[in-house]
Amino acid sequence: MTSDELLDDVERTLRQALANVRMHLATQPVEVLRQRPHPNGWNALECLAHLNAYARDYLPPMLRAIHLAKARQWTSVSEVCYTNAGKRLLRRTAPERVFKSKRRYDFFAQSLEKETLKSFLIYTEQLLRVVQEARQVNLNRCRVVCPGCWLRRYPLGNLLEFFARHTERHVAQSMRAAGITISAAAAAEPST
């Protein structure tokens, strides 16, 4: 996959997630956003809080890595390479996979308000700006330090793809939790 194709796909996925949250979740009362699909399932706000925590942890290291790559003049390359760590990270976003989140990313049974939804919109807009900045650097050489584990570094391209898939997965989960279903055709429509 080329760098431009990857970044276009990431941007399209994030914009679709933003559109779904704005059109379908933002209009719902907080009681609907707090309802659980089953007793142990996350509600819509918990799904979005999970995504917010990831963005809060990873956005600053991504921006640092991009600025460092620009300073070192690591210009864009055509093909995206996948490291073993990047492949493992991407496998975690498969729809059929179920993982127990680390405590800092698990918001089960916490009292969350609609501000969680607003924070998601802000973080996703910031992530879209990171995607635009990433178009100028080498996605393979630009490495992002994993928060909480300074030994683990992910190539920026692998990490951005993870964020797109992870966001898509949990936005869909939050919509299901709120009882919102949209047709596949409506989900595929590009937002303006």
MARGU-509288 format. One line per 8 residues: their letters; for each residue x negated, y negated, z negated of C-alpha. Coordinates in steps of 0.2 Angstrom, whole numbers, padded with zeros to 4 digits. Layout:
<atoms>
A) X:Y:Z ~ ...
</atoms>
This chain:
<atoms>
MTSDELLD) 0000:0000:0000 ~ -0007:-0017:0004 ~ -0008:-0031:-0009 ~ 0005:-0042:0000 ~ 0017:-0027:0001 ~ 0015:-0023:-0018 ~ 0017:-0041:-0023 ~ 0032:-0044:-0012
DVERTLRQ) 0040:-0028:-0019 ~ 0036:-0034:-0037 ~ 0043:-0051:-0034 ~ 0059:-0044:-0026 ~ 0062:-0032:-0040 ~ 0059:-0046:-0053 ~ 0071:-0058:-0044 ~ 0084:-0044:-0043
ALANVRMH) 0083:-0041:-0062 ~ 0084:-0060:-0065 ~ 0100:-0061:-0054 ~ 0108:-0046:-0063 ~ 0105:-0053:-0080 ~ 0111:-0070:-0075 ~ 0127:-0064:-0066 ~ 0132:-0049:-0077
LATQPVEV) 0124:-0050:-0094 ~ 0123:-0069:-0097 ~ 0142:-0070:-0095 ~ 0146:-0057:-0108 ~ 0150:-0061:-0126 ~ 0137:-0056:-0139 ~ 0149:-0042:-0146 ~ 0148:-0033:-0129
LRQRPHPN) 0129:-0035:-0128 ~ 0128:-0027:-0145 ~ 0138:-0012:-0142 ~ 0129:0005:-0141 ~ 0131:0018:-0127 ~ 0129:0031:-0140 ~ 0124:0031:-0159 ~ 0105:0032:-0155
GWNALECL) 0105:0022:-0139 ~ 0098:0004:-0137 ~ 0111:-0009:-0134 ~ 0109:-0022:-0120 ~ 0100:-0035:-0132 ~ 0088:-0022:-0138 ~ 0083:-0017:-0121 ~ 0079:-0035:-0116
AHLNAYAR) 0070:-0038:-0133 ~ 0059:-0023:-0128 ~ 0055:-0031:-0112 ~ 0052:-0048:-0120 ~ 0039:-0040:-0132 ~ 0029:-0032:-0118 ~ 0029:-0049:-0109 ~ 0024:-0058:-0124
DYLPPMLR) 0009:-0046:-0127 ~ 0004:-0045:-0108 ~ 0007:-0062:-0100 ~ -0008:-0071:-0109 ~ -0021:-0057:-0105 ~ -0014:-0056:-0087 ~ -0017:-0075:-0085 ~ -0034:-0074:-0093
AIHLAKAR) -0039:-0060:-0080 ~ -0032:-0070:-0066 ~ -0042:-0086:-0071 ~ -0058:-0076:-0073 ~ -0056:-0068:-0056 ~ -0053:-0085:-0048 ~ -0069:-0091:-0057 ~ -0079:-0076:-0051
QWTSVSEV) -0071:-0079:-0033 ~ -0064:-0061:-0032 ~ -0053:-0065:-0017 ~ -0038:-0054:-0012 ~ -0041:-0037:-0004 ~ -0030:-0028:0008 ~ -0027:-0011:-0001 ~ -0021:-0008:-0019
CYTNAGKR) -0031:0006:-0028 ~ -0023:0016:-0042 ~ -0034:0021:-0057 ~ -0030:0036:-0067 ~ -0024:0025:-0082 ~ -0014:0015:-0069 ~ -0006:0031:-0063 ~ -0002:0037:-0080
LLRRTAPE) 0006:0020:-0084 ~ 0017:0020:-0069 ~ 0023:0038:-0072 ~ 0030:0032:-0088 ~ 0043:0021:-0079 ~ 0051:0036:-0070 ~ 0070:0036:-0073 ~ 0070:0054:-0079
RVFKSKRR) 0056:0051:-0092 ~ 0060:0047:-0110 ~ 0047:0040:-0122 ~ 0048:0035:-0140 ~ 0042:0016:-0140 ~ 0029:0010:-0152 ~ 0036:0002:-0167 ~ 0032:-0016:-0161
YDFFAQSL) 0042:-0013:-0145 ~ 0057:-0005:-0153 ~ 0071:-0016:-0159 ~ 0084:-0003:-0163 ~ 0096:-0009:-0177 ~ 0089:-0026:-0177 ~ 0101:-0041:-0177 ~ 0098:-0049:-0161
EKETLKSF) 0107:-0065:-0153 ~ 0110:-0071:-0136 ~ 0093:-0080:-0137 ~ 0085:-0064:-0133 ~ 0093:-0065:-0116 ~ 0087:-0083:-0114 ~ 0069:-0077:-0118 ~ 0070:-0063:-0106
LIYTEQLL) 0075:-0076:-0092 ~ 0060:-0087:-0097 ~ 0047:-0073:-0098 ~ 0053:-0066:-0081 ~ 0051:-0083:-0073 ~ 0033:-0084:-0081 ~ 0030:-0066:-0074 ~ 0035:-0072:-0057
RVVQEARQ) 0023:-0086:-0058 ~ 0009:-0074:-0062 ~ 0014:-0064:-0046 ~ 0011:-0080:-0036 ~ -0006:-0083:-0045 ~ -0010:-0065:-0041 ~ -0009:-0067:-0023 ~ -0026:-0076:-0023
VNLNRCRV) -0036:-0063:-0032 ~ -0042:-0045:-0030 ~ -0029:-0034:-0038 ~ -0041:-0020:-0040 ~ -0056:-0029:-0048 ~ -0045:-0040:-0059 ~ -0043:-0030:-0075 ~ -0031:-0034:-0089
VCPGCWLR) -0036:-0029:-0107 ~ -0022:-0019:-0115 ~ -0016:-0028:-0131 ~ -0020:-0018:-0147 ~ -0033:-0007:-0138 ~ -0048:-0018:-0131 ~ -0055:-0002:-0123 ~ -0041:0001:-0111
RYPLGNLL) -0040:-0010:-0096 ~ -0028:-0009:-0081 ~ -0030:-0016:-0064 ~ -0019:-0031:-0061 ~ -0010:-0023:-0047 ~ -0006:-0007:-0057 ~ 0000:-0018:-0071 ~ 0011:-0029:-0061
EFFARHTE) 0019:-0014:-0053 ~ 0022:-0006:-0070 ~ 0031:-0022:-0076 ~ 0042:-0022:-0060 ~ 0047:-0004:-0063 ~ 0049:-0006:-0082 ~ 0060:-0021:-0080 ~ 0071:-0013:-0067
RHVAQSMR) 0073:0002:-0078 ~ 0077:-0007:-0094 ~ 0089:-0020:-0085 ~ 0099:-0006:-0078 ~ 0099:0002:-0095 ~ 0105:-0014:-0103 ~ 0119:-0015:-0090 ~ 0125:0002:-0093
AAGITISA) 0124:-0001:-0112 ~ 0136:-0016:-0110 ~ 0147:-0006:-0099 ~ 0143:-0015:-0083 ~ 0142:-0005:-0067 ~ 0137:-0012:-0050 ~ 0138:-0004:-0033 ~ 0121:0001:-0025
AAAAEPST) 0125:-0011:-0011 ~ 0127:-0026:-0023 ~ 0111:-0021:-0032 ~ 0101:-0021:-0015 ~ 0107:-0039:-0010 ~ 0093:-0051:-0011 ~ 0097:-0066:-0023 ~ 0096:-0084:-0017
</atoms>
